[in-house]
Amino acid sequence: MSRPAPPRPAPPVRKVTAAVDAAGTTSSGLPDQNIVGSLLMFVFTVAHILPMLGLAVRRLHDANMSGWLVLLGLIPAVGWIVMIVLLVMPPKPEGARYDS
């Protein structure tokens, strides 16, 4: 009698898929439903993003540029570089027109 062949190992793709599937579950296998933590993270994020956008717009106004340029930060990969360059520009007296 011949022995049955040993089981073949799972392909790496299946291992990665299983790890990703397990990342969103608790140790019991049930979905992670930490609503309070998610809500706190959302509030924390909004509480920090809104003032940051306001400061960026104010800084652009000081340099006599439109506040709408803050949307350039949404460009993938280069948007943050463009924003850094715009935000470190020196202030201009003409930017006082936004103060009124």
C-alpha positions as CSV (number, residue, x, y, z in Angstrom):
1,M,0.0,0.0,0.0
2,S,1.2,3.5,-0.8
3,R,1.0,6.4,1.5
4,P,-1.1,9.4,0.5
5,A,0.9,12.4,-0.7
6,P,1.5,15.0,2.0
7,P,-0.7,18.1,1.6
8,R,0.7,20.8,-0.5
9,P,1.3,24.2,1.2
10,A,-1.1,27.0,0.4
11,P,0.1,29.4,-2.3
12,P,1.3,32.8,-0.9
13,V,-1.7,34.6,-2.3
14,R,-4.1,32.6,-0.2
15,K,-2.0,33.2,2.9
16,V,-2.0,37.0,2.3
17,T,-5.8,36.9,1.6
18,A,-6.4,35.1,4.9
19,A,-4.3,37.6,6.8
20,V,-6.2,40.5,5.3
21,D,-9.5,38.8,6.1
22,A,-8.4,38.2,9.6
23,A,-7.3,41.8,10.1
24,G,-10.9,43.1,10.4
25,T,-12.0,40.5,12.9
26,T,-11.7,39.9,16.6
27,S,-10.1,36.8,18.1
28,S,-13.6,35.1,18.1
29,G,-13.8,35.6,14.4
30,L,-16.6,38.2,14.7
31,P,-16.3,41.6,12.9
32,D,-14.6,44.2,15.0
33,Q,-17.4,46.7,15.9
34,N,-15.6,49.3,18.0
35,I,-18.1,52.1,17.1
36,V,-16.9,54.3,20.0
37,G,-13.3,54.1,18.9
38,S,-14.2,54.9,15.3
39,L,-16.3,57.8,16.3
40,L,-13.6,59.2,18.6
41,M,-11.1,58.9,15.7
42,F,-13.4,60.7,13.3
43,V,-14.0,63.6,15.8
44,F,-10.3,63.8,16.5
45,T,-9.5,63.9,12.7
46,V,-12.1,66.6,11.9
47,A,-11.0,68.6,14.9
48,H,-7.5,68.7,13.5
49,I,-8.0,69.0,9.8
50,L,-10.4,71.9,9.8
51,P,-8.1,74.3,11.8
52,M,-5.2,73.1,9.7
53,L,-7.0,74.1,6.5
54,G,-8.0,77.4,8.0
55,L,-4.4,78.2,8.9
56,A,-3.2,77.2,5.4
57,V,-5.8,79.5,3.8
58,R,-4.8,82.4,6.1
59,R,-1.1,81.8,5.2
60,L,-1.9,81.8,1.5
61,H,-3.8,85.1,1.9
62,D,-0.8,86.6,3.7
63,A,1.3,85.8,0.6
64,N,-1.4,87.4,-1.5
65,M,-2.7,84.2,-3.1
66,S,-6.1,82.7,-3.3
67,G,-7.2,80.4,-0.5
68,W,-8.5,78.0,-3.1
69,L,-4.9,77.0,-3.8
70,V,-5.1,74.8,-0.7
71,L,-6.9,72.3,-2.9
72,L,-3.6,71.7,-4.7
73,G,-2.7,69.6,-1.6
74,L,-5.1,67.0,-2.9
75,I,-3.0,66.2,-5.9
76,P,-1.5,62.7,-5.3
77,A,2.3,62.5,-4.7
78,V,3.2,66.1,-5.4
79,G,0.4,68.1,-3.7
80,W,2.1,68.2,-0.3
81,I,5.3,69.4,-1.9
82,V,3.5,72.2,-3.8
83,M,1.7,73.2,-0.5
84,I,5.0,73.4,1.4
85,V,6.5,75.7,-1.3
86,L,3.5,77.9,-1.3
87,L,3.2,78.1,2.5
88,V,6.8,79.1,3.1
89,M,6.7,82.0,0.7
90,P,7.2,85.4,2.4
91,P,4.2,87.6,3.2
92,K,3.4,90.5,0.9
93,P,1.7,93.8,1.9
94,E,-0.8,93.3,-0.9
95,G,-2.2,90.3,1.1
96,A,-3.8,92.7,3.6
97,R,-6.8,93.0,1.2
98,Y,-8.0,89.6,2.6
99,D,-8.0,91.0,6.2
100,S,-11.0,93.2,5.7
